Amino acid sequence: MNILEKQSAPARGRARPTDRNGAVALRSLSKTFDGKHAVKDLDLDVQPGEFVSLLGPSGCGKTTTLRLIAGFEYPDTGTIEVSGLRVQDLPAHRRPVNTVFQSYALFPHMSVADNVAYGPKLKGVPRAEIRTRVADALDLVRMGEYAARKPGQLSGGQQQRVALARALVNRPAVLLLDEPMSALDRKLREEMQVDLKIMQRDLAMTFIFVTHDQSEALTLSDRIAVMNAGTIDQIGRPADVYDAPATAFVAGFIGQQNFFTGTVQTAGAEAAGAETVVVAGEVTFRTSRPAAGVEGGNGAEPGGARGKGAEVTVAVRPHDVVVEPLRSPGVNQVRGVVRAVSEIEHDVHYIVETASARVLARTRRGAEPPLATGAEVTCSWPAHAVHLFTA
């Protein structure tokens, strides 16, 4: 009996074949622990050969979702299909997936080659084929020359590559990765991100990647599923999730935001380009963007959730804020005092305190020196940078 068999319950279902190799479909998936939902009525489709990241804070359900796909947990309700096979009742060792964990879990007494060969040996793969598979897997992760070493003789990045090779050597239809680079320093993590993306493209294999690191998800993913309280708030291409967040939670989690709570003064009609005016303290916002988070999509009926008098959340990203010497007040701008300035790489970061809020701004470093702490300034932003969210 192998390790996965020991961790899994007996098989309770029968697989049915199909040709959709690498596709994953989750339907109405739910899992509770101590009466609390870790995953709730979750639906997700992953296409063959796609790189999808499950992104969210600790406790949002992303790792539980991965463990449900892997077979380390069983759902309370719902179905899981991998390559068209119904697998929610199958033990982990009978599912066409492999998992790379945060901890590399390499056997310290075995060589690199023996660690990678362990899985195929348990599956009864012939010795000659195991040797070929192991050599191919180690070459893929650029660890062929370290085959005879023990894990203790490797760096963290090298151990991570061996863990990847050990998962790939079994030739799964889907590779599941649970924050596999969290223990690496920044430089190694960035190198591994590049290698992982190239590897996934070359293999044309489906990767489902769990992370709480927004930049990692934006860099690697074909699509990102942003999870919150056991559900998916939004799924889409990285640029779409970043530029058009569907909820205030997504807006705040993907990058920084300046948030304001305001009241709708003029509600734009459904027609394209119609403007909505929101007042939040001393700031007047004007935007043609519809309010997100409304039942049924990104718009709302006049007089509804974003009608006149409605309470809304306004969001503006720091890189859309322009900081300049004091000028006359107007729409989409606010006066304030610079409280802090820092220069990071090619950017200048400002913290500006206004009468009722604190505004973060990030601008590109120019020929002129940054504005000084204590300077009275005007922060402004274009109308298209204003996002509105309703409850």
N, C-alpha and C positions, 0 to 999 in steps of 0.2 A: 504493500500500500504506500503511495507516495504522499508527499506533504499536503498537496491540495486535497487528496481524498480524506486525510485525517481532519481537515478543517471544514469539510463540507458534509451536508446532510445526504442521506441516500437519495437516489434519483426518484422523482415522483412523476415524471412525464416522459413523453416520447418525442424525439425530434422529427420534424418533417422537412425534407430537402427542398432547396430552390437554388437558383443560379445567381442570386444577388450577393455575391461574395463581398464581405466587408461592410454591408449595410447594417445599420442599427436602428431599431424602432422601439421606442418606449411609449406605452399607452396607459394613461390613467394610473401611473405608478405611485404607490404610497407606501411609506414605512414609518412606523411609530416605535419610540423607545420610551418606556415608562409613561405611556399614555400621551406623549407629545410627538407631533409630526416632525420627523427629520426630512421627509420628502412627502409632498402632498399633491396628488392628482397631476403628476408631471407627464407631459407629452414632449417627445423629442425625436426628430428624424435626422440621422447622420448618413450621408451618401457614401458609397464605396470610394475609397481613396481620399476622403476628406479629412482635414485637420480641424477638429472642433475643440475649443477650450471651454471648460466649465469654470467660470470666474465668479468669485464672490468672497465675502468675509468669512471668518471662522464661524461655524455653526449654521451656514446657509443651506447645507445639504449636498454640497458638491461631491465630497468624498463618499458619503453614503450612496449617492447615485452611482458612482464608479464601482463601489463594492457590490451593489445590486447587479450591475452588468457582469461583473467578474464572477459572481456566485459565492462571495464570502458572506453575503447576507441574502435573505429571501424576502421578497415584498409581501406586505399584508394583502394588497390588492394590485391589480394591473398586470400587464404583460410585457415581456422583453423578447425581442427578436434580434438575432445576430445572424447575418447572412441568410435571412429568411427562416431560420430555425427558432421555434419557440423554446426558449432556454430558461424561463423563470423558475421552472421546477427541476432543472438539471443541476447536479453538483458541479463545482468549479472545474474539475479535471475533464469534464465532458463538454465544456463550452469552447468554441473556436477563438478564444481570446488568451492573451497573456498580460500580466501586470508588472510594471516597474514601480517600486515603492520609494518612499522618501528615504528609508534606510535601505542600503544596498543588499543587506542580508546575504552576503557572500560567505561561503564556508571557508573559515580561515586556514584549515589544515589542507585544503585542496589547492592545486595550481589553478591559474586562470583558465587553462584549457579544460581541466576537469570540472570546474564550476559551470562552464558553458555547456559541457557535454552531459551534465547531470540529468536534465530534463529528457533529452532524447533517449538516454539509457533506460530511464524508468518507463518510457513508452515502448521499449523493445525495438528501437530502430537498429538496423544492422551496423556493426562496428565500422565497416568501410564508409558507410553513408554518414555516420556520426563524425568521423574524421573530416570528411569533406564539408559537412555543415558547420562544424566548429571553426575550421579554417576560414570559410567564407564569412561567417558572422564576425570573427575577430578582425578580418581584413576590412569589413564594412565599417567598423568603429575605430579603425586604425590602431588596433592593439595586438596585431599578429606577432610582433617581436617580443611581446611580454607573456606569451602563452605559458612559459614554464615558471613564471613568478607566482608567489603567494600574494593574496590580497593585501597583507600587511606591508608588502614592499612597494605598494602603489600609492599614488596621490589620490585625493578625493575625486578629482576629475577622471582619473584613470579607472578607479573603482566604478564610477558611474557608467563609463563606457562598457565595462565588463557586464554590469547589470543589464544594460541594453542588449548586449550580444546574447546573454543568457535568455532573454525574453524573445529575441528575434529568431534564435536557432530553432525554435519549435514551429516556425512559420505560421503564426496565428493570422486569422483573417482580420482581427482588430487588436491593436496594441493600446492598452490602458496605462496612463502615466499619472501617478499620484504625487504631484509636486516633487518630481525627481531631482530638481536642481536646487532645492531650498537650502541644502547644506554647503553649497559651493560659494566661493567668494565672487564678487561682481565680475571680475575679468574672466574667470573660468565659466561662469554662468553665461556670459555673453558669447563666448566661444562655443559652448555646448548648444546654445540656441541656434546658431548658424548651422552647426553640424546636424542637429536634429531635424531642422527644416529641410536641408538638402537630402538627408537620408530618407525622410518621409516621401519626398518627391520622387527620388530614384526608385524606391520600393513600390510606389503607388499603393501604399497600405493605409488603411483607416487608422488614424490616431485620435483618441479621446484623452484630453490633457486637463488635469485639475490643477488650478493655481489660484492664489490670491493676489498675484503680482500683475497689475494692469498692463505694464509695459511689456511683460513677457507674453501675455495673451495677445496684445496688439501686434507684436512682432511676428509671432508664430502662426497665428490662426487663419484658416479660410473663413471660419465663422466663430463668433463668441456667443455663448449662452450665459447671460448674467443672472446669477441665482440670488434669491432673497427669500428667507423664511421658508425654504423647502420647495419653492416654485421658480419658474423662469420668468423674470420680469421682461426680458427682451433677448431675442436672438437675431443675429445678422452679421454682415461683414464688419470687420473692425472699423472701417471709416464710417459706416452707417451708424453703428452703435455710439461712436465718439461724437459725430457731428449732429445726429438726430436722436438723442436719448428719448426713450418712450416714457420714462418715469423720473421723478426727482431722485429716487434712489440710484438709478443707473447714471444719471447726470453727475451725482456726487461721488459715485464710486469709480467711474472711469475718468481719471484726471481730477484736477481741482475745479471748484466752482465758487463764484460769489453768489450766495443765496439771499434773496429779499422776500419778505411777505408783503403783499400789496392787495389793493382793491381795484377791480376793473372799473374804469371811468367811462370808456367808450368800447363797446364790443363790436369787433369787426364782423361783417356778415360772412357767409360761407364762400362768397366769391373770392377767387384768387387775387391776392394783393391787397385785400381789405385790411385795414390796420386796427389793432387793439391798443388802447392806451391804459396803462396801469400806473397807479400812484402808490409808492411805498415810502412813507416818511417824506423826506424832502426831495426824493428822486421821482421823476416822471419817466416811465419807459414807454416806448412806442415800438411796435413790432407787427409784422404781417404774418408771423408764425402762428399756427393754431395751438391751442393749449393741448398738451399731451396728458394721458391718463384718464381720458373720458371714455366711458363705456361705449364700445362700438367703433372706436378708432380715434384718430387725431383731431377731429373737429368737434363742435358742439352746436346745438341749436341755439339761436339767439334767445337770450333770457335764461339759458340753461346754466351749466357748470361754469362757463366763462362769460355769462351775460353781465350786464351792468350791475355793479354792487357785489359781484362774486369775489370771494377770497381766493387768491392764487399765489403760487410760489414762482418767483422770477429767478432765473439763473443766467449768469454771464461768466464765461471762462476768463481766467486771468490774462491769457495771451491775446484776448480781444480788447483789453482795456488799454487806452492810451493815456499816459500821464504827462501833463504839460503845465507850464506856468499858468497861474490863475487867469481865467477869462470869464466873460459874462455867462450867467447860468442859462441852461436850456434843457431841451429834451434829451434823454439818454446821456446824461452827464451829471456829475455831482462834485461839489467842492469839498476839499479836505486838506489835511496836513500830513506830510510824509513823516511816519514814525520810525521806519526802518528801511534800509537799503542794503542789498547784497548783490554781488556780482558772481554769477555761477556760469562757468564756461562762456558761452557767447551771449548770455542773457543778463538783464538787470531785473532783479526782483524788488518790488516795492510793497510796503504795507502802508496804506493810506487810511487815516482815521477821519471819518466824516461825522456830522452831527448825530447820526443815528446808527451808523454801521462801520465796519472795517472792510476795506476793499483791498484785495490782493491783485497785483498787476505784474505781468511779466513781459518785458519788451526786449527787442534785440539791441545789443550794445552798438552804439553809433560812434561817430567821431567826437561828439560833444560829451563831456563828463556827465555822469548821472546827476539828477537833482539831489540836493542835499537834504539830510534829515532836518525837519523843522520847516521846510519850504511849504508855502501855501500853493496848492495845485488844483487843477481840474482833472478829474477822471472822466473819460468819455468812451463810448463804444458805438459801433454801427447797429442799426436796427435789426439786421439779419443775425446778429450775435445774441439777441435776447430770446431766451426760451421760457415758455410758460407751462406750468404744471398745475393740474387740479388734483384734488384728493381722490 
